[in-house]
Amino acid sequence: MNDFLVIGGGIAGTSAAARLAQLGKTLLLEREPALGYHASGRSAALFEANYGLDSTVALSKASADFHTNAHGGFLSPRGLMLVGKSEDAAAFEAACIDLNMDPIPLARAFDMVPILNPDVIGFAAYHDEAYDVDTDREIQVFASIVRDNGGAVITGQDVTAIRRTQSGWSVTSNGTDHEARTLVNAAGAWVDVIARMAGIKPLGFTPLRRSMARLPAPGGHDVSKWPMIIGAHEDWYAKPDAGKFLVSPADEDLQDPYDAWADDMVLAEGLARYEEYVTEPVTRLEGSWAGLRTFAPDRNLVIGPASDDPAFLWFAGQGGYGFQTAPAASQLLADIVSGAPSELDETTRAALDPHRFA
């Protein structure tokens, strides 16, 4: 008998399992052949603690020390630049406030990112407090913590049935029944599917597609030191990646849970918006992909026991903030289970509590 059975092997499931494995015997089941296959494996991999709703910002700030120092740290410098056209003054100012960024002289922006178009760019802001995240290593570290504490992480497991028992739960995957006292739903875009399978009322999560294009380095530049760049209207962003350049149309198209792929028209429209700000046209794509960012109805994460069964734990709705919130979010889940006091304030905890949907 396991104490905890976690469904989902992305950053949500692996971080939750790592925390819970220190409280009891833990089993993690992942449907795909590898961990971090879906949204976690298609992340922009940026830690920017000022981005998101208040509860998300609180989780991100509480996660900063772990990202920076635990297990040798998972962050490397990147920086974030915000750019706007001359007519974007209001949107630019609002975005600066949201992201806690200060305007910089345009000459500095053009020096940092030489492909920015001086005939178009009217505003720029920048701050250093944005970092690349070593996402794969973080997932693997969390998985190793599970194993080091006597738990198991099993991939390639298709959950086909979930049954409530007198002692907890029986979960069937690949024809084998796994028993656990507590079930943790960290299944990403499939969290409502898992809830229905377990007889728990779904909360109305919405998976939204986010697409990405990989381009050659624009103009043959060395992009390694460039910051991530975001438009003032947040309708595109770009980021260096292993000598290439990633550009996203920042799309949010409602989808059923599935193995997402990029829509060519959506990519083309997003790349056209990006091209308005730069001097180097997009001439070739080296690849494209998409992931599903899954949100609760109010866009706050959902962490804690279901209102209809306290032995069913929600750990869901990470949206695009899974990596940057994972250390603190998973610690909150463990604190709820163990009854330990949380470092998060009461307002934040209430915003994350599943009972807000009861």
C-alpha positions as CSV (number, residue, x, y, z in Angstrom):
1,M,0.0,0.0,0.0
2,N,1.3,3.4,-1.0
3,D,0.7,6.5,1.1
4,F,0.5,8.7,-2.0
5,L,-0.1,7.9,-5.7
6,V,0.6,10.8,-8.0
7,I,-0.8,10.9,-11.6
8,G,1.3,13.0,-13.9
9,G,5.1,13.2,-14.6
10,G,5.6,16.8,-15.5
11,I,7.0,19.4,-13.3
12,A,3.8,19.4,-11.2
13,G,3.7,15.7,-10.6
14,T,7.5,15.2,-10.0
15,S,7.7,18.2,-7.6
16,A,4.6,17.0,-5.7
17,A,5.9,13.5,-5.5
18,A,9.3,14.6,-4.3
19,R,7.8,16.6,-1.4
20,L,5.3,13.8,-0.5
21,A,7.9,11.1,-0.7
22,Q,9.5,12.6,2.4
23,L,6.2,12.1,4.2
24,G,5.3,8.5,3.1
25,K,5.7,5.9,0.4
26,T,5.0,7.5,-2.9
27,L,4.3,6.2,-6.4
28,L,4.3,8.4,-9.5
29,L,2.6,7.2,-12.7
30,E,3.2,8.9,-16.0
31,R,1.4,7.9,-19.2
32,E,4.2,8.9,-21.7
33,P,7.5,7.1,-22.1
34,A,9.4,10.0,-20.5
35,L,8.9,12.5,-17.8
36,G,8.0,16.1,-18.8
37,Y,6.7,15.0,-22.2
38,H,3.8,17.5,-22.7
39,A,3.7,21.1,-21.3
40,S,6.8,20.7,-19.2
41,G,8.9,19.6,-22.1
42,R,7.7,22.5,-24.3
43,S,8.2,25.4,-21.8
44,A,9.8,28.7,-22.6
45,A,11.9,27.8,-19.5
46,L,12.0,31.3,-17.9
47,F,11.9,32.2,-14.3
48,E,10.4,35.7,-13.9
49,A,9.0,36.1,-10.5
50,N,6.9,39.2,-11.2
51,Y,4.7,37.7,-13.9
52,G,1.1,36.4,-13.2
53,L,-1.6,36.9,-10.7
54,D,-0.8,37.8,-7.1
55,S,-0.9,34.2,-5.9
56,T,1.3,33.1,-8.8
57,V,3.8,35.9,-8.0
58,A,3.8,34.9,-4.3
59,L,4.6,31.3,-5.2
60,S,7.3,32.3,-7.7
61,K,9.0,34.6,-5.1
62,A,8.8,31.8,-2.5
63,S,10.4,29.4,-5.1
64,A,13.3,31.7,-5.9
65,D,15.7,30.4,-3.2
66,F,15.2,26.8,-4.3
67,H,15.7,27.6,-8.0
68,T,18.9,29.6,-7.1
69,N,20.5,27.4,-4.5
70,A,19.1,23.9,-4.1
71,H,21.0,21.1,-5.7
72,G,23.5,23.5,-7.2
73,G,20.8,25.8,-8.6
74,F,18.8,25.6,-11.8
75,L,19.1,29.2,-13.1
76,S,21.3,31.0,-15.5
77,P,21.2,34.8,-16.4
78,R,18.9,35.8,-19.2
79,G,17.2,39.2,-18.5
80,L,13.9,40.4,-19.9
81,M,13.2,43.3,-22.3
82,L,9.9,44.9,-23.0
83,V,9.4,46.8,-26.3
84,G,6.6,48.9,-27.7
85,K,5.8,51.0,-30.7
86,S,5.5,54.8,-30.5
87,E,1.7,54.5,-30.3
88,D,1.9,51.9,-27.5
89,A,2.5,54.3,-24.6
90,A,-0.4,53.2,-22.5
91,A,0.1,49.4,-23.0
92,F,3.8,49.8,-22.4
93,E,3.3,51.7,-19.2
94,A,0.9,49.1,-17.9
95,A,3.2,46.3,-18.8
96,C,6.1,48.0,-17.0
97,I,4.0,48.2,-13.8
98,D,2.9,44.6,-14.1
99,L,6.4,43.3,-14.6
100,N,8.1,45.8,-12.3
101,M,10.4,47.0,-15.1
102,D,12.0,50.3,-15.7
103,P,12.3,52.1,-19.1
104,I,15.7,52.3,-20.6
105,P,17.2,54.5,-23.3
106,L,16.4,53.2,-26.8
107,A,20.1,53.3,-27.7
108,R,20.8,50.8,-24.9
109,A,18.0,48.5,-26.2
110,F,19.4,48.6,-29.7
111,D,22.9,47.9,-28.4
112,M,21.6,44.9,-26.5
113,V,19.4,43.5,-29.3
114,P,20.8,44.9,-32.6
115,I,17.9,43.6,-34.8
116,L,15.3,45.9,-33.1
117,N,13.9,48.3,-35.7
118,P,14.7,51.9,-34.7
119,D,12.0,53.1,-37.1
120,V,9.3,51.3,-35.1
121,I,10.4,50.9,-31.5
122,G,9.3,53.8,-29.4
123,F,9.7,52.4,-25.9
124,A,11.9,49.8,-24.2
125,A,12.3,48.5,-20.7
126,Y,14.6,46.0,-19.1
127,H,15.5,44.2,-16.0
128,D,18.0,41.5,-15.0
129,E,15.7,39.5,-12.8
130,A,14.7,36.9,-15.4
131,Y,16.6,33.6,-15.7
132,D,16.7,30.5,-17.9
133,V,15.7,27.4,-16.0
134,D,17.4,24.0,-16.6
135,T,14.0,22.4,-16.8
136,D,15.0,18.8,-17.6
137,R,17.5,18.7,-14.7
138,E,14.9,20.1,-12.3
139,I,12.4,17.4,-13.2
140,Q,15.1,14.7,-12.9
141,V,16.2,16.0,-9.5
142,F,12.7,15.8,-8.2
143,A,12.3,12.3,-9.6
144,S,15.5,11.2,-7.9
145,I,14.2,12.6,-4.6
146,V,11.2,10.3,-4.9
147,R,13.4,7.3,-5.5
148,D,15.9,8.2,-2.8
149,N,13.0,8.2,-0.3
150,G,11.9,4.7,-1.3
151,G,9.3,5.7,-3.8
152,A,8.9,4.8,-7.5
153,V,8.5,6.7,-10.7
154,I,7.0,4.6,-13.5
155,T,6.6,5.9,-17.1
156,G,4.6,4.4,-19.9
157,Q,1.6,3.9,-17.6
158,D,-1.9,4.4,-19.1
159,V,-4.4,4.9,-16.2
160,T,-7.6,3.2,-17.3
161,A,-9.6,3.0,-14.1
162,I,-9.7,4.6,-10.6
163,R,-11.8,3.2,-7.8
164,R,-12.5,4.5,-4.3
165,T,-11.8,1.8,-1.6
166,Q,-12.3,1.7,2.1
167,S,-8.6,2.4,2.6
168,G,-8.1,4.9,-0.2
169,W,-7.8,4.3,-3.9
170,S,-7.2,1.6,-6.4
171,V,-5.7,2.9,-9.7
172,T,-5.4,0.6,-12.7
173,S,-2.6,1.2,-15.2
174,N,-1.5,-1.2,-17.9
175,G,-3.6,-3.9,-16.3
176,T,-2.0,-3.6,-12.9
177,D,-3.9,-2.3,-9.8
178,H,-2.0,0.2,-7.6
179,E,-3.3,0.9,-4.1
180,A,-2.8,4.2,-2.2
181,R,-4.3,6.0,0.7
182,T,-4.2,9.4,-1.0
183,L,-4.5,10.2,-4.7
184,V,-2.7,13.3,-6.2
185,N,-4.1,14.7,-9.4
186,A,-1.2,16.4,-11.2
187,A,-2.2,15.3,-14.7
188,G,-1.8,18.7,-16.4
189,A,-4.3,19.2,-19.3
190,W,-6.0,15.9,-18.2
191,V,-6.8,16.8,-14.6
192,D,-10.5,17.0,-15.1
193,V,-10.4,13.7,-17.0
194,I,-8.7,12.1,-14.0
195,A,-11.2,13.6,-11.6
196,R,-14.2,12.2,-13.5
197,M,-12.5,8.8,-13.6
198,A,-12.2,9.0,-9.8
199,G,-15.8,10.1,-9.3
200,I,-14.6,13.6,-8.2
201,K,-16.4,16.7,-9.5
202,P,-14.3,18.4,-12.2
203,L,-13.5,22.1,-11.7
204,G,-13.7,23.3,-15.3
205,F,-10.0,23.5,-16.3
206,T,-9.3,24.9,-19.7
207,P,-6.2,23.7,-21.7
208,L,-5.0,26.5,-24.0
209,R,-2.6,25.9,-26.8
210,R,0.7,27.9,-26.9
211,S,2.8,27.6,-30.0
212,M,6.5,28.1,-30.6
213,A,8.8,28.5,-33.7
214,R,12.5,27.8,-33.7
215,L,14.4,30.1,-36.1
216,P,18.1,30.4,-37.1
217,A,19.9,33.1,-35.2
218,P,18.6,36.3,-36.9
219,G,21.2,37.8,-39.3
220,G,23.8,35.3,-38.1
221,H,24.1,37.2,-34.8
222,D,25.4,35.5,-31.6
223,V,22.1,35.6,-29.6
224,S,23.5,33.9,-26.5
225,K,23.6,37.1,-24.4
226,W,20.3,38.6,-25.7
227,P,17.4,38.9,-23.2
228,M,14.0,37.4,-23.7
229,I,11.9,40.0,-25.5
230,I,8.2,40.6,-25.2
231,G,5.9,43.0,-27.0
232,A,4.0,45.6,-25.0
233,H,0.7,43.9,-25.9
234,E,2.0,40.5,-25.0
235,D,1.0,39.1,-28.4
236,W,4.4,37.7,-29.2
237,Y,7.7,37.0,-27.4
238,A,11.2,35.8,-28.4
239,K,14.0,34.1,-26.6
240,P,17.5,32.8,-27.4
241,D,17.8,29.0,-27.1
242,A,21.0,27.0,-27.8
243,G,22.2,29.4,-30.5
244,K,18.8,29.6,-32.1
245,F,15.9,32.0,-31.6
246,L,12.5,31.0,-30.3
247,V,9.4,33.1,-31.3
248,S,5.9,32.5,-29.9
249,P,2.7,34.1,-31.1
250,A,1.6,34.0,-27.4
251,D,-1.6,32.2,-28.6
252,E,-4.2,30.9,-26.1
253,D,-6.5,28.7,-28.2
254,L,-8.9,26.5,-26.3
255,Q,-8.2,22.8,-26.9
256,D,-9.3,19.4,-25.7
257,P,-6.5,17.6,-23.9
258,Y,-4.2,16.1,-26.6
259,D,-0.7,15.9,-27.8
260,A,-0.6,19.5,-29.1
261,W,1.0,20.7,-32.3
262,A,1.4,24.2,-33.7
263,D,-1.1,25.6,-36.1
264,D,0.6,27.0,-39.2
265,M,-1.7,30.0,-39.6
266,V,-1.4,31.0,-35.9
267,L,2.4,30.7,-36.2
268,A,2.5,32.8,-39.3
269,E,0.4,35.6,-37.8
270,G,2.5,35.6,-34.6
271,L,5.8,35.7,-36.6
272,A,4.3,38.6,-38.7
273,R,3.7,40.6,-35.4
274,Y,7.3,39.9,-34.3
275,E,8.7,40.9,-37.7
276,E,7.1,44.4,-37.3
277,Y,9.6,45.1,-34.5
278,V,12.8,43.8,-36.1
279,T,15.0,44.5,-39.1
280,E,15.7,40.8,-39.9
281,P,12.8,39.0,-41.7
282,V,11.9,35.4,-40.9
283,T,13.1,33.4,-43.9
284,R,13.2,29.9,-42.5
285,L,11.8,27.8,-39.6
286,E,13.9,25.0,-38.2
287,G,11.1,23.6,-36.2
288,S,7.8,24.3,-34.4
289,W,5.8,22.8,-31.6
290,A,3.0,23.6,-29.2
291,G,2.0,22.7,-25.6
292,L,-1.2,23.0,-23.6
293,R,-1.1,25.6,-20.7
294,T,-4.0,24.5,-18.4
295,F,-5.8,27.0,-16.2
296,A,-8.5,26.9,-13.6
297,P,-11.6,29.2,-14.2
298,D,-10.0,32.0,-12.2
299,R,-6.4,31.3,-13.4
300,N,-5.1,30.7,-9.9
301,L,-3.4,27.4,-9.3
302,V,-5.4,24.7,-7.4
303,I,-3.6,23.1,-4.5
304,G,-5.1,20.9,-1.8
305,P,-7.9,18.4,-1.1
306,A,-11.1,18.2,-3.1
307,S,-14.2,19.5,-1.4
308,D,-16.0,16.2,-2.1
309,D,-13.2,13.9,-0.9
310,P,-10.2,14.9,1.2
311,A,-8.2,11.9,0.1
312,F,-8.1,13.3,-3.5
313,L,-5.6,16.1,-3.8
314,W,-5.6,18.7,-6.6
315,F,-2.3,19.9,-7.8
316,A,-3.3,21.6,-11.0
317,G,-3.9,24.7,-13.1
318,Q,-0.2,25.7,-13.4
319,G,-0.8,27.4,-16.7
320,G,2.5,28.7,-18.0
321,Y,3.9,29.0,-14.5
322,G,4.6,25.4,-13.6
323,F,8.4,25.6,-13.3
324,Q,8.7,28.9,-11.7
325,T,6.1,28.1,-9.0
326,A,6.9,24.3,-8.5
327,P,9.2,24.5,-5.4
328,A,6.8,26.6,-3.3
329,A,3.6,25.1,-4.7
330,S,4.8,21.5,-3.9
331,Q,5.9,22.6,-0.5
332,L,2.4,24.0,0.2
333,L,0.9,20.7,-0.9
334,A,3.2,18.9,1.6
335,D,2.4,21.4,4.3
336,I,-1.3,20.8,3.8
337,V,-0.9,17.1,4.0
338,S,1.4,17.1,7.1
339,G,-0.4,20.0,8.9
340,A,2.8,22.0,9.0
341,P,2.5,25.8,9.0
342,S,3.0,27.3,5.5
343,E,5.3,30.2,4.8
344,L,2.7,31.6,2.4
345,D,0.3,34.2,3.6
346,E,-3.4,33.4,4.3
347,T,-4.7,35.4,1.2
348,T,-2.4,33.4,-1.1
349,R,-3.4,30.1,0.4
350,A,-7.1,31.0,0.1
351,A,-6.6,31.9,-3.6
352,L,-5.1,28.4,-4.2
353,D,-7.6,26.4,-2.1
354,P,-9.9,24.0,-4.2
355,H,-12.7,24.8,-1.8
356,R,-13.1,28.2,-3.5
357,F,-15.0,26.3,-6.2
358,A,-17.3,24.4,-3.7
